[in-house]
Amino acid sequence: MAKANHESENQSSGAPVEFVKPLDAALNRLAERNTIEGVSPVFEVIDAAQPLMFSPEGLEALYERVPAIEAAGFFGGSDWDYPQTLVPSLAARTVRHGEPAATMVESLSQIRLLAVAKGDYTHASISAEHAHHFLAQVLALNLDLVVGDLHESDRLRPDRLGYAVQNLYRYLLRHLGYDNLLEHLVAEVWRILAQRPVQVDGVKQMVTQIAVCMEKPDAWMAKLATTHCS
């Protein structure tokens, strides 16, 4: 992606320039396949992207750079390079409990799938519908991140990653929409069960998360309203 395009994106996203410039530079180095003193450019991108995970403006900057992230080959040589094969239950665990680098790669992958689901980016191997179903499942599996307080294990993750992931899921929810959210998630459960899956642990976890929210619907809706305004 051209430098002029990056400058335009900086202005449209509202993300701090001092955070965005290192990301653009790291993406350029990765695209050129350069290495400096044996440091992989992939990890430079991860390090540059992480500070942008803590604000809506930063996440918007990452969203706008999905084409550049893909074009640079960020996901190349990994399972994330084949998004049609990704498993929602594994993705939900990785973003929540994975090593810091894996959490960041999974987070960027989910931002990429949001762009696909919304039609802002076209990926050769996954449709907008498939991307939307995937995100609906990972959102259901980690719904407590949006409607509840962080667990101690989330708060104690290194580099405040738990807060970054919570911010990501609130961002996903804002973009996927609030209207009839629980109904959509329940429909997603039935859609999966209709396929007669062999492994149903992920479905059970989704049902548990939805049940917790339905047990206290007023508190759940109040939390969503707070999230929407934040």
C-alpha positions as CSV (number, residue, x, y, z in Angstrom):
1,M,0.0,0.0,0.0
2,A,1.4,3.4,-0.9
3,K,2.7,5.8,1.6
4,A,0.1,8.4,0.6
5,N,-2.6,5.9,1.3
6,H,-1.2,5.3,4.8
7,E,-1.2,9.1,5.5
8,S,-4.9,9.3,4.4
9,E,-5.7,6.3,6.7
10,N,-4.0,8.0,9.6
11,Q,-6.3,11.0,9.3
12,S,-9.5,9.0,8.8
13,S,-8.9,6.6,11.7
14,G,-7.9,9.3,14.2
15,A,-5.3,7.0,15.7
16,P,-2.2,8.7,17.1
17,V,0.4,9.1,14.4
18,E,3.2,8.0,16.7
19,F,1.5,4.6,17.1
20,V,0.5,4.2,13.4
21,K,3.9,5.1,11.8
22,P,5.8,2.2,13.4
23,L,3.1,-0.2,12.2
24,D,3.3,1.1,8.6
25,A,7.1,0.9,8.7
26,A,7.0,-2.7,10.0
27,L,4.5,-3.7,7.3
28,N,6.8,-2.2,4.7
29,R,9.8,-4.2,6.0
30,L,7.7,-7.4,6.1
31,A,6.5,-6.8,2.6
32,E,10.1,-6.5,1.4
33,R,11.1,-9.6,3.3
34,N,13.9,-7.7,5.1
35,T,15.4,-8.9,8.4
36,I,17.5,-6.8,10.7
37,E,19.9,-8.6,13.0
38,G,17.9,-11.8,12.8
39,V,14.7,-10.2,14.0
40,S,11.7,-11.4,12.1
41,P,9.6,-8.5,10.6
42,V,6.5,-10.5,11.6
43,F,7.3,-9.8,15.3
44,E,8.0,-6.1,14.4
45,V,4.4,-5.9,13.1
46,I,3.1,-7.6,16.2
47,D,5.0,-5.2,18.5
48,A,3.8,-2.2,16.5
49,A,0.2,-3.3,16.3
50,Q,-0.2,-4.0,20.0
51,P,-0.4,-0.4,21.3
52,L,-3.3,0.2,18.8
53,M,-5.4,-2.5,20.4
54,F,-6.3,-0.3,23.4
55,S,-8.5,2.3,21.7
56,P,-11.3,2.3,19.1
57,E,-9.3,4.7,17.0
58,G,-6.3,2.3,17.1
59,L,-8.5,-0.7,16.1
60,E,-9.9,1.3,13.3
61,A,-6.4,2.0,12.0
62,L,-5.7,-1.8,12.1
63,Y,-9.0,-2.4,10.3
64,E,-8.0,0.0,7.6
65,R,-4.7,-1.8,7.2
66,V,-6.1,-5.2,6.6
67,P,-5.2,-5.1,2.9
68,A,-1.7,-4.0,3.7
69,I,-1.4,-6.7,6.4
70,E,-2.5,-9.4,4.0
71,A,-0.4,-8.0,1.1
72,A,2.7,-8.1,3.3
73,G,2.3,-11.8,3.9
74,F,1.8,-11.4,7.7
75,F,-0.2,-14.6,8.0
76,G,2.0,-16.5,5.5
77,G,3.2,-20.0,6.5
78,S,0.7,-20.3,9.4
79,D,-2.8,-21.7,9.9
80,W,-4.1,-18.2,9.8
81,D,-3.2,-18.0,6.1
82,Y,-6.1,-20.4,5.5
83,P,-9.0,-18.6,7.3
84,Q,-11.6,-21.1,5.9
85,T,-10.0,-23.8,8.0
86,L,-9.9,-21.9,11.3
87,V,-11.9,-23.4,14.2
88,P,-13.9,-20.9,16.2
89,S,-13.5,-22.7,19.6
90,L,-9.7,-22.8,19.1
91,A,-9.7,-19.1,18.0
92,A,-11.7,-18.1,21.1
93,R,-9.2,-19.9,23.4
94,T,-6.1,-18.5,21.6
95,V,-7.2,-14.9,21.8
96,R,-8.1,-15.4,25.5
97,H,-5.4,-17.8,26.8
98,G,-2.7,-18.0,24.1
99,E,0.9,-16.8,24.2
100,P,1.1,-13.1,23.6
101,A,2.3,-13.4,20.0
102,A,-0.4,-15.9,19.1
103,T,-3.0,-13.7,20.8
104,M,-2.0,-10.8,18.6
105,V,-2.0,-12.8,15.4
106,E,-5.4,-14.2,16.2
107,S,-6.7,-10.7,17.0
108,L,-5.4,-9.3,13.7
109,S,-7.0,-12.3,12.0
110,Q,-10.4,-11.5,13.6
111,I,-10.1,-7.9,12.5
112,R,-9.4,-9.2,9.0
113,L,-12.5,-11.4,9.1
114,L,-14.6,-8.4,10.3
115,A,-13.5,-6.6,7.1
116,V,-14.4,-9.6,5.0
117,A,-17.8,-9.9,6.8
118,K,-18.6,-6.3,6.2
119,G,-17.6,-6.4,2.5
120,D,-14.6,-4.0,3.0
121,Y,-12.1,-6.7,2.0
122,T,-12.4,-9.7,-0.2
123,H,-10.5,-12.9,0.6
124,A,-10.1,-15.6,-2.0
125,S,-10.7,-18.4,0.5
126,I,-13.5,-17.2,2.7
127,S,-16.9,-15.6,2.0
128,A,-18.5,-12.7,3.9
129,E,-21.1,-15.1,5.2
130,H,-18.6,-17.6,6.5
131,A,-16.6,-14.8,8.1
132,H,-19.7,-13.5,9.8
133,H,-20.6,-17.0,11.1
134,F,-17.1,-17.4,12.5
135,L,-17.1,-14.1,14.3
136,A,-20.6,-14.8,15.7
137,Q,-19.3,-18.0,17.2
138,V,-16.1,-16.5,18.8
139,L,-18.2,-13.6,20.1
140,A,-20.6,-16.1,21.7
141,L,-17.8,-18.1,23.2
142,N,-16.2,-15.0,24.8
143,L,-19.4,-13.1,25.4
144,D,-18.5,-12.5,29.1
145,L,-15.7,-10.2,27.8
146,V,-18.3,-7.8,26.6
147,V,-21.0,-8.1,29.2
148,G,-19.0,-8.7,32.3
149,D,-15.9,-7.6,34.2
150,L,-12.6,-9.2,33.3
151,H,-11.6,-12.3,35.2
152,E,-8.5,-12.2,37.3
153,S,-6.7,-14.4,34.7
154,D,-7.5,-11.8,32.0
155,R,-6.4,-8.9,34.1
156,L,-3.1,-10.5,34.9
157,R,-2.1,-11.3,31.3
158,P,1.2,-9.7,30.3
159,D,1.3,-6.3,28.6
160,R,-2.4,-5.8,29.6
161,L,-3.4,-8.2,26.8
162,G,-6.7,-9.0,28.6
163,Y,-7.8,-5.4,28.3
164,A,-6.7,-5.3,24.7
165,V,-8.8,-8.4,23.9
166,Q,-11.8,-7.0,25.7
167,N,-11.5,-3.8,23.7
168,L,-11.3,-5.9,20.5
169,Y,-14.5,-7.8,21.3
170,R,-16.4,-4.6,22.1
171,Y,-15.2,-3.3,18.8
172,L,-16.4,-6.4,17.0
173,L,-19.7,-6.1,18.7
174,R,-20.2,-2.5,17.7
175,H,-19.5,-3.4,14.1
176,L,-21.5,-6.6,14.0
177,G,-24.5,-4.9,15.6
178,Y,-26.5,-5.0,18.8
179,D,-30.0,-5.6,17.5
180,N,-31.4,-9.0,18.5
181,L,-27.8,-10.1,19.3
182,L,-28.9,-13.0,21.6
183,E,-31.4,-14.2,19.0
184,H,-28.6,-14.2,16.3
185,L,-26.3,-16.2,18.6
186,V,-29.0,-18.7,19.4
187,A,-29.7,-19.1,15.7
188,E,-25.9,-19.7,15.2
189,V,-26.0,-22.5,17.8
190,W,-28.9,-24.2,16.0
191,R,-27.1,-23.7,12.6
192,I,-24.1,-25.5,14.0
193,L,-26.1,-28.3,15.6
194,A,-27.9,-28.9,12.3
195,Q,-24.6,-29.9,10.8
196,R,-24.4,-32.7,13.4
197,P,-20.9,-31.9,14.7
198,V,-18.9,-34.6,16.3
199,Q,-17.4,-32.2,18.9
200,V,-20.0,-30.2,20.8
201,D,-17.9,-28.7,23.6
202,G,-17.8,-25.4,21.8
203,V,-21.6,-25.4,21.3
204,K,-22.1,-26.2,25.0
205,Q,-19.8,-23.2,25.9
206,M,-21.8,-20.9,23.6
207,V,-25.1,-22.0,25.2
208,T,-23.6,-21.5,28.7
209,Q,-22.5,-17.9,27.8
210,I,-25.9,-17.1,26.3
211,A,-27.8,-18.6,29.3
212,V,-25.8,-16.4,31.7
213,C,-26.8,-13.3,29.7
214,M,-30.5,-14.4,29.6
215,E,-30.5,-15.0,33.3
216,K,-30.0,-11.3,33.9
217,P,-31.3,-9.6,30.8
218,D,-31.6,-6.1,32.3
219,A,-28.1,-6.1,33.6
220,W,-26.9,-7.5,30.2
221,M,-28.6,-4.8,28.2
222,A,-27.4,-2.1,30.6
223,K,-23.8,-3.4,30.1
224,L,-24.3,-3.3,26.3
225,A,-25.5,0.3,26.5
226,T,-22.5,1.3,28.5
227,T,-20.2,-0.5,26.0
228,H,-21.9,1.2,23.1
229,C,-21.4,4.6,24.6
230,S,-17.7,4.0,25.6
